[in-house]
Amino acid sequence: MSDAASPRCARRVRSERGFALLALLCVAVVMGPACTRKEPAPDAKPDVVLIVVDTLRADHLPLWGYERDTAPNLTRFARDAVVYENAISPGTWTVPSHGSILTGRWPSYHGAQRVPGDKILAMPLNPSVPTLAELLQARGWNTVAFIGNSTYLDALFGFHRGFGEYVTGNFWHANHVYGRIVDWLAKHPEPSFVLWNAIDPHEPYDPPPPFDARFPGRRPEHGVMLSELVWQGTKPTDEMIAHFVSQYDAEIAVADDAIGKVLDALREQGRYERALIVVTSDHGELFGEHGMYSHGTPPFEPMVHVPLIVKYPGDRRAGERVARRVSTAAIFATILRELGVPTPEGTNVPSLDEPHDVWVEDIDQKGERVLVGYAGDHKVVRRAAEAGTYTFVYDLARDPGEEKPLDDPRAAAELRASLEAFAAAPRPANLADVPVIDAEHEAKLRALGYVR
């Protein structure tokens, strides 16, 4: 199916009208005198660029050993940066994980998590919790967000706080958004904070040509929505899974191509070397592991192990790889530390290079509270349901696929105790109003596969 004829394209037409002309103008901006390289003042504050590639599992990138070259630009970028090999997202879906990245708090502390008993509804960020954009804007940074997933990163959920401009769309392919980012950077001098949520790897898997044919396995007759097939009662065949994985990987390549263009623009503008640039994801995706598909599912490793690449100002520590497990919630304190901005009281997670606990929290679609903790090779999963609390321990070194929990009740005793203490600690009340999902928002949820 061509991009022009695809359902996803039809949904994007209105949002993208005029983007082609805008892209041409942006190229002119990049090549023109407005972007002539200028040396920043010695005491100038660096730019901060935070790129969150939606639904990107780490093991589908060459940097993590994937056999397909899905992301050549990120591989190149990593030569100037630090690769955190074992980064864990605090959530299994968009709202709680973005909340943690932007506040440095666990989901139950920043409050943006699923409303118990509701499959799709989430609470906004707690109004009392300061966000990264608010802190940087107050200290002189220009702030802008380009949001490809406006469904769950809508201002409705409080993610717009602190941004001078909050530019949102739904199903915006990254190669239609990067020109806007380049243009914005050309018009705004240092220091600037840019947040970019690139939605491409998220369902529907519908990459534009020529990316759609980049990897083998594509069978257009299977469509663009794996979750829809599963909801209809279809048991995906190996051929179907190969098709959807090929298109998922192609979507990664689309995002990587656009990221490369933004990084090149920063180089052209003389801002790259001094900039603090972070590339990560909010969660992964399942393609049949444990009989599950999509995301927002139990926190198996393909769901929560995400990429994390950080280029520090001056390209410090370029090419370094860190094997220690870290949380993406530590991005918040890391950015503030690098900029010399005090970390606000109530921040749960220190910077990436300070030892810290790694937790995953979720309220699943059944209303059950799920908590995960890590220590060494052990992973403990605690599920609190009406029928009782159940705890499972996995040895990730011996059982990386999490196929068989350990039978030994003494296993990971210290981690179990820490997890229970974390679960029992009091949480701040979130006094935000429960958002109302109108017809337009429900249509967006349906298009992304969240509503049947």
Helices and strands as residue ranges (DSSP letters): G 3-5, H 7-16, H 19-31, G 33-35, E 48-53, G 58-60, G 62-64, H 72-78, E 82-88, H 94-103, H 107-110, H 132-137, E 142-147, G 155-157, E 165-168, H 174-187, E 192-198, G 211-213, G 220-222, H 226-231, H 238-268, E 276-280, E 286-287, G 289-291, E 293-294, H 301-304, E 305-306, E 308-311, G 313-315, E 321-327, H 330-339, E 359-363, E 369-375, E 378-385, E 388-395, H 413-424, H 439-447
